[in-house]
Amino acid sequence: MRILFALVPVLLASSASAADLPPMMPVLGQWQITTSMPPDQKAAMQGMDAKSMKAMEQHGMSYDLKAGTMTMKLCLNKQTIGEWNRAGDRASKDTRCDKPAYSVSGNTMTMDLKCSAPRPMTMHSVYQFSPARDGYTFQHHMETEGRVMDMNGKAQRIGDC
């Protein structure tokens, strides 16, 4: 469980103003994002008590423990688009990360991020967008405190907010 929660501050880390937005963004609307959990995360989720699972579901997350996936829904609109790569939440005041470095080639965007607090961490992400940017796949490679975690998944626009 710690790994998933260690990831969340990373995804929430950068402060976004209009000038800081990634150079390639998904279109506005309601999105469904499905992430494949690494084996150790899947094992941790299987050991979670019902109360903890219910609390996570109240935050818009659902789990398919048999498939090893976590799915969340997210509304991207003018107010929330700056938080897209931060999973729709806010960074902790203790989170210290450099600005993400982005590069784009065709429909592929990469992001590299380095954080120093609350613990040192690096992340390399690759987003492969559909031509209409109404869907994408992603891969995240994270390293922190001698641990490596790779996550991948897909996202699809499922309608209006």
N, C-alpha and C positions, 0 to 999 in steps of 0.2 A: 504494500500500500504506500509505503514511503516514496517509492520511485515515482508513482503517478503524482503525488503531491509535490515532489521535488520538481517535476516537469512544469506544473502549473505556474509557479512564479517565473520560470523562464519564459513561458509564452506570454506572461503578463508584463514583462520587464520594461519594454521600451515606452518612453512617454511619447505620445503621438500628437503632433499638430498637423495641419494640412500639409506643410512642407515635409514632414517626416513620414508621410504615408508611403507604403511600398510602391514601386513604379508600376506594378501590375496588380489589379484588384479584381475580386469576383464582382458580378453585377449585384445590385441591391435586391433584397427579397428574403424570404424564409429559406434557410439552409439546413440540411441534415448532414452531419459530419460523423463518419464512422471510422474509428481507429482500431487497428488490431493491437491487442495487448501482448507484450512480451510474455514468455512462459512464467517468469517469476511474478509478474503483475497478475496474471490470470490465477496463479496459485494463491496469491494474497487475497484476491477478490473472493475466491471460493471460501476462504476462511472468515469473511466478514459477517458480522451479526446483522440481523434483520433491521435493527434500528439504524445502523450506519448506512445500509443500503437504501433505506427509505429516505434518509437525509440527503443522500446524493441524488436520488431520483427527484427530490423537490427542487434541485438545482438544474433540472432539465436533462439529466443524464440517465440513460438506460443501459443495461448490460445484458449480453447474451454470453453467459459463462461457458456454455457448450462450444460456441463458435470462437470464444475468446475476443469478443469485440465490445467496445464501448461506443454508444451513439449519443450525440447531443444535437439539439436543435438550437439555432441561433438566428435572430432577426438582424439582418444587415440593412440599415437605413442611414440617412444622413447623420443621425446622432450617434450611431454605433459603428459606422464603417471604420473609423480610426482605431477601433478596438478589435478589428477582425483577427489580426495575428496575435492578439492577447487573449483570445478565447472569451471575449465579452466581459472581462472582469478588470479589476485594478491591481496594480503592483503594490506589494507591501512597501512601507516606508523604509524598510531595511534592505530592499533589493537594490543592488548597484550593478548596472550593466552598461556597456558601451552602446552607442547607437548601432542598430543592425546595419550590416553592409549587404546591399542588394546588387544583383546583376540579372539581366534579362537577355535571353536569346530566343527569338521566336515566341512560342507560347510557354516557355520554361523560365521560371524565376527561381533564383537561389538566394538564400539568406544565411549569413554567418553572424553569430552573436557570441559575445564573450561577457561573462559576468564575474564579479569579484566577491559579491556578498549576496545573500548570507553565506554562501559557500562558492568557491571557484567552480566555474562551469563553462563549457563551450558547446555550441550547437550549430550544426550545419543542416539546413533544410532545403529541399527541392520541391517545388510546386509545378506540376504540369497541368496547365489550364486547357480546357476545350476552346476551340476557336471563338465561341460566343461568350466565354468566361462564365458559363452557367453550370460548370462542373470542373472539378480538378482532382488530381491525386496528389499525395504528399508523402515525403519520406523525411524523417527527422533522425539525425544521429547526434546523440548527446554524450558528453563525457564529464563526469564530476567525481571528485574524490576517488579516483582509481576505478570507477565503475563506468561501464559503457552501456548505453541503451539505444536500440534502434526501434523506431515506431513507424508505421506506415498506415495509410488509409485513403479514404476517398470522401469527397463532398459533392453534394448535388443541390442545386436550387430546386425547391419543391413548391414554390408559389410565392404569393405576396404575403407580407407581414400582416 
